[in-house]
């Protein structure tokens, strides 16, 4: 029988003690961790990088098909991805959560298992947080802190004409994964007896539920003494994030459709839904891959890494932000990312 | 006629642009602010201090009587208070919000007016954030970052036997302010025609709706070359926060009821509700005053500051955490702070 412990039986301070009692700090820079008014971090000689993301039940995740452990893992990863996108190394996080009485202590433990698994994998310390009740829904707000040597951080506003446009990994899978899970949820709600049919879709579903941040790409840059001229993580879709780089940098761009990396599993899954895999890559979002620009002179170093694809190049701003399709025609790229607000 | 602009007419990126377009960074340490994956902060030679708080509508605030500008101001202040409680100086914040479609752009602007007013007053930069929709209620998560010289930060775990126990300002007012506003809300809901009767209660209501963080006390310490042995901000009530210090430091304490600073306006207001002003100070919470311990040898410096009251002294742990009442009897102090979860 599954145990259910009400959070209210512990109280706020009891819950905090319970969740933080096994924390072991991994970074020498984490001087004071959980258990005081604030954490103290020592980044002498390095610059501190900070980012935050808020995840709200019903907006960013659906607990009907998201295991809490995966949710905890993903909540950390999406923040670390932003730190890597600055060419920095994440070192600490602080976590604020709001939990309704629908959620048991066992459920919160599962969520934290995911949090700590991600922290261990990426070498990050949990150094603080805030725990509150919520009237409705589960709310997660994480702030990640990282470090970078002076003048080694990479902004999105410094791409230059002539630079190569590159992307890590492959795109579009998380969006297809979401379509599968939404379809199965609908079937389940209509006919609760039917078992989910997710046969063969583990790749795309895994990309949605348990994304990874591209620590390896940042390490590759460091090992090969490379520095992108600009970088962003792809959370809203290739179109939207490419437009961010072009707008912020004041450049245009040519993107080749045929160069966009899309996994075979993603293509096959997209065909089942009768949608264009390229559209998923451009507009899907939640891929957490890195999109960056690099001087042409660095091309020889790039080919050492099979996880990096060159997908285009940057132009004068008046050339616009464009895609050359497989058929050879040229189109302007427009933002069609995850725009929660506009839908 | 009041204007109402739907947030959806701007979209997420439009809203972010709108909210951040007038930011001017005040701190040299704020190298990269809003508009990238993460902010970059330079605290060379200083240690970085980080804290976060989440505020959820219906749990932490009630929009029926909380002006949004005050809410923005208070959201910043409660975080800065935690930074000051480490004997550090706040320098940056990142803000994540979740907003339902009930909230107009004009309302968000008011909220941000309060955010920026607090940032200006305390010399803090907004360097990042995340903006999301929420299915229900307004959600605010702020992370504050500060700096402190090495070995100048003050934890809550380092109070020593014989130290004087001190508190800044006065206590209990915010709780009485809350009682007034809750009473008027109830009357309003029962008889919507009745005007609120808050005559003469501006002090206690102001303490609830627009608290200030004790920057002045931290500056006083620096100017007088003083350092508390331990410190915490009083957010949960004097009892609860004193117990935190005693438990973390492994000491006991004697607190004198007659020494607890309570404003005359708070006493009068408490009598109207027929409650004991001391109980408000002990259990009320949301005062955002500083509770700290200091060696007896520093007593002469303390008296220079009329904003500081000596309220007791620290003892061996086996003496317990106790209060000596005005009548001279001795009682153990128990936690009765704002324990949202346990109520």
HADDOCK unambig.tbl for C-alpha pairs under 7 A between the chains (distance, minus, plus):
assign (segid A and resid 8 and name CA) (segid B and resid 341 and name CA) 5.22 0.50 0.50
assign (segid A and resid 8 and name CA) (segid B and resid 342 and name CA) 5.12 0.50 0.50
assign (segid A and resid 11 and name CA) (segid B and resid 339 and name CA) 6.68 0.50 0.50
assign (segid A and resid 11 and name CA) (segid B and resid 341 and name CA) 5.04 0.50 0.50
assign (segid A and resid 11 and name CA) (segid B and resid 342 and name CA) 4.92 0.50 0.50
assign (segid A and resid 12 and name CA) (segid B and resid 339 and name CA) 6.20 0.50 0.50
assign (segid A and resid 12 and name CA) (segid B and resid 340 and name CA) 6.95 0.50 0.50
assign (segid A and resid 12 and name CA) (segid B and resid 341 and name CA) 5.52 0.50 0.50
assign (segid A and resid 36 and name CA) (segid B and resid 155 and name CA) 6.54 0.50 0.50
assign (segid A and resid 36 and name CA) (segid B and resid 156 and name CA) 6.32 0.50 0.50
assign (segid A and resid 37 and name CA) (segid B and resid 51 and name CA) 6.83 0.50 0.50
assign (segid A and resid 37 and name CA) (segid B and resid 82 and name CA) 4.99 0.50 0.50
assign (segid A and resid 37 and name CA) (segid B and resid 83 and name CA) 6.98 0.50 0.50
assign (segid A and resid 37 and name CA) (segid B and resid 85 and name CA) 6.47 0.50 0.50
assign (segid A and resid 37 and name CA) (segid B and resid 86 and name CA) 6.69 0.50 0.50
assign (segid A and resid 37 and name CA) (segid B and resid 232 and name CA) 6.49 0.50 0.50
assign (segid A and resid 38 and name CA) (segid B and resid 49 and name CA) 6.15 0.50 0.50
assign (segid A and resid 38 and name CA) (segid B and resid 50 and name CA) 5.20 0.50 0.50
assign (segid A and resid 38 and name CA) (segid B and resid 51 and name CA) 4.47 0.50 0.50
assign (segid A and resid 38 and name CA) (segid B and resid 82 and name CA) 6.13 0.50 0.50
assign (segid A and resid 38 and name CA) (segid B and resid 83 and name CA) 6.21 0.50 0.50
assign (segid A and resid 38 and name CA) (segid B and resid 86 and name CA) 6.77 0.50 0.50
assign (segid A and resid 39 and name CA) (segid B and resid 49 and name CA) 5.36 0.50 0.50
assign (segid A and resid 39 and name CA) (segid B and resid 50 and name CA) 5.00 0.50 0.50
assign (segid A and resid 39 and name CA) (segid B and resid 51 and name CA) 6.31 0.50 0.50
assign (segid A and resid 40 and name CA) (segid B and resid 47 and name CA) 6.50 0.50 0.50
assign (segid A and resid 40 and name CA) (segid B and resid 48 and name CA) 5.57 0.50 0.50
assign (segid A and resid 40 and name CA) (segid B and resid 49 and name CA) 4.38 0.50 0.50
assign (segid A and resid 40 and name CA) (segid B and resid 50 and name CA) 6.42 0.50 0.50
assign (segid A and resid 41 and name CA) (segid B and resid 47 and name CA) 5.59 0.50 0.50
assign (segid A and resid 41 and name CA) (segid B and resid 48 and name CA) 4.76 0.50 0.50
assign (segid A and resid 41 and name CA) (segid B and resid 49 and name CA) 6.03 0.50 0.50
assign (segid A and resid 42 and name CA) (segid B and resid 47 and name CA) 4.72 0.50 0.50
assign (segid A and resid 42 and name CA) (segid B and resid 48 and name CA) 6.05 0.50 0.50
assign (segid A and resid 43 and name CA) (segid B and resid 47 and name CA) 6.74 0.50 0.50
assign (segid A and resid 44 and name CA) (segid B and resid 44 and name CA) 5.21 0.50 0.50
assign (segid A and resid 44 and name CA) (segid B and resid 45 and name CA) 5.72 0.50 0.50
assign (segid A and resid 45 and name CA) (segid B and resid 44 and name CA) 5.70 0.50 0.50
assign (segid A and resid 47 and name CA) (segid B and resid 40 and name CA) 6.51 0.50 0.50
assign (segid A and resid 47 and name CA) (segid B and resid 41 and name CA) 5.59 0.50 0.50
assign (segid A and resid 47 and name CA) (segid B and resid 42 and name CA) 4.74 0.50 0.50
assign (segid A and resid 47 and name CA) (segid B and resid 43 and name CA) 6.76 0.50 0.50
assign (segid A and resid 48 and name CA) (segid B and resid 40 and name CA) 5.57 0.50 0.50
assign (segid A and resid 48 and name CA) (segid B and resid 41 and name CA) 4.76 0.50 0.50
assign (segid A and resid 48 and name CA) (segid B and resid 42 and name CA) 6.06 0.50 0.50
assign (segid A and resid 49 and name CA) (segid B and resid 38 and name CA) 6.17 0.50 0.50
assign (segid A and resid 49 and name CA) (segid B and resid 39 and name CA) 5.37 0.50 0.50
assign (segid A and resid 49 and name CA) (segid B and resid 40 and name CA) 4.38 0.50 0.50
assign (segid A and resid 49 and name CA) (segid B and resid 41 and name CA) 6.04 0.50 0.50
assign (segid A and resid 50 and name CA) (segid B and resid 38 and name CA) 5.22 0.50 0.50
assign (segid A and resid 50 and name CA) (segid B and resid 39 and name CA) 5.02 0.50 0.50
assign (segid A and resid 50 and name CA) (segid B and resid 40 and name CA) 6.44 0.50 0.50
assign (segid A and resid 51 and name CA) (segid B and resid 37 and name CA) 6.82 0.50 0.50
assign (segid A and resid 51 and name CA) (segid B and resid 38 and name CA) 4.47 0.50 0.50
assign (segid A and resid 51 and name CA) (segid B and resid 39 and name CA) 6.32 0.50 0.50
assign (segid A and resid 51 and name CA) (segid B and resid 128 and name CA) 6.59 0.50 0.50
assign (segid A and resid 52 and name CA) (segid B and resid 94 and name CA) 6.97 0.50 0.50
assign (segid A and resid 52 and name CA) (segid B and resid 96 and name CA) 6.86 0.50 0.50
assign (segid A and resid 52 and name CA) (segid B and resid 129 and name CA) 5.91 0.50 0.50
assign (segid A and resid 52 and name CA) (segid B and resid 130 and name CA) 6.42 0.50 0.50
assign (segid A and resid 53 and name CA) (segid B and resid 96 and name CA) 6.58 0.50 0.50
assign (segid A and resid 53 and name CA) (segid B and resid 130 and name CA) 5.51 0.50 0.50
assign (segid A and resid 54 and name CA) (segid B and resid 96 and name CA) 6.02 0.50 0.50
assign (segid A and resid 54 and name CA) (segid B and resid 130 and name CA) 6.50 0.50 0.50
assign (segid A and resid 56 and name CA) (segid B and resid 134 and name CA) 6.66 0.50 0.50
assign (segid A and resid 58 and name CA) (segid B and resid 135 and name CA) 6.81 0.50 0.50
assign (segid A and resid 59 and name CA) (segid B and resid 133 and name CA) 6.99 0.50 0.50
assign (segid A and resid 59 and name CA) (segid B and resid 134 and name CA) 6.58 0.50 0.50
assign (segid A and resid 82 and name CA) (segid B and resid 37 and name CA) 4.99 0.50 0.50
assign (segid A and resid 82 and name CA) (segid B and resid 38 and name CA) 6.13 0.50 0.50
assign (segid A and resid 83 and name CA) (segid B and resid 37 and name CA) 6.99 0.50 0.50
assign (segid A and resid 83 and name CA) (segid B and resid 38 and name CA) 6.22 0.50 0.50
assign (segid A and resid 85 and name CA) (segid B and resid 37 and name CA) 6.48 0.50 0.50
assign (segid A and resid 86 and name CA) (segid B and resid 37 and name CA) 6.69 0.50 0.50
assign (segid A and resid 86 and name CA) (segid B and resid 38 and name CA) 6.78 0.50 0.50
assign (segid A and resid 94 and name CA) (segid B and resid 52 and name CA) 6.96 0.50 0.50
assign (segid A and resid 96 and name CA) (segid B and resid 52 and name CA) 6.85 0.50 0.50
assign (segid A and resid 96 and name CA) (segid B and resid 53 and name CA) 6.57 0.50 0.50
assign (segid A and resid 96 and name CA) (segid B and resid 54 and name CA) 6.03 0.50 0.50
assign (segid A and resid 128 and name CA) (segid B and resid 51 and name CA) 6.57 0.50 0.50
assign (segid A and resid 129 and name CA) (segid B and resid 52 and name CA) 5.91 0.50 0.50
assign (segid A and resid 130 and name CA) (segid B and resid 52 and name CA) 6.42 0.50 0.50
assign (segid A and resid 130 and name CA) (segid B and resid 53 and name CA) 5.52 0.50 0.50
assign (segid A and resid 130 and name CA) (segid B and resid 54 and name CA) 6.51 0.50 0.50
assign (segid A and resid 133 and name CA) (segid B and resid 59 and name CA) 6.97 0.50 0.50
assign (segid A and resid 133 and name CA) (segid B and resid 340 and name CA) 6.74 0.50 0.50
assign (segid A and resid 133 and name CA) (segid B and resid 341 and name CA) 6.38 0.50 0.50
assign (segid A and resid 134 and name CA) (segid B and resid 56 and name CA) 6.63 0.50 0.50
assign (segid A and resid 134 and name CA) (segid B and resid 59 and name CA) 6.58 0.50 0.50
assign (segid A and resid 135 and name CA) (segid B and resid 58 and name CA) 6.80 0.50 0.50
assign (segid A and resid 141 and name CA) (segid B and resid 141 and name CA) 6.61 0.50 0.50
assign (segid A and resid 155 and name CA) (segid B and resid 36 and name CA) 6.53 0.50 0.50
assign (segid A and resid 156 and name CA) (segid B and resid 36 and name CA) 6.32 0.50 0.50
assign (segid A and resid 232 and name CA) (segid B and resid 37 and name CA) 6.50 0.50 0.50
assign (segid A and resid 339 and name CA) (segid B and resid 11 and name CA) 6.68 0.50 0.50
assign (segid A and resid 339 and name CA) (segid B and resid 12 and name CA) 6.20 0.50 0.50
assign (segid A and resid 340 and name CA) (segid B and resid 12 and name CA) 6.96 0.50 0.50
assign (segid A and resid 340 and name CA) (segid B and resid 133 and name CA) 6.72 0.50 0.50
assign (segid A and resid 341 and name CA) (segid B and resid 8 and name CA) 5.23 0.50 0.50
assign (segid A and resid 341 and name CA) (segid B and resid 11 and name CA) 5.03 0.50 0.50
assign (segid A and resid 341 and name CA) (segid B and resid 12 and name CA) 5.53 0.50 0.50
assign (segid A and resid 341 and name CA) (segid B and resid 133 and name CA) 6.37 0.50 0.50
assign (segid A and resid 342 and name CA) (segid B and resid 8 and name CA) 5.12 0.50 0.50
assign (segid A and resid 342 and name CA) (segid B and resid 11 and name CA) 4.93 0.50 0.50
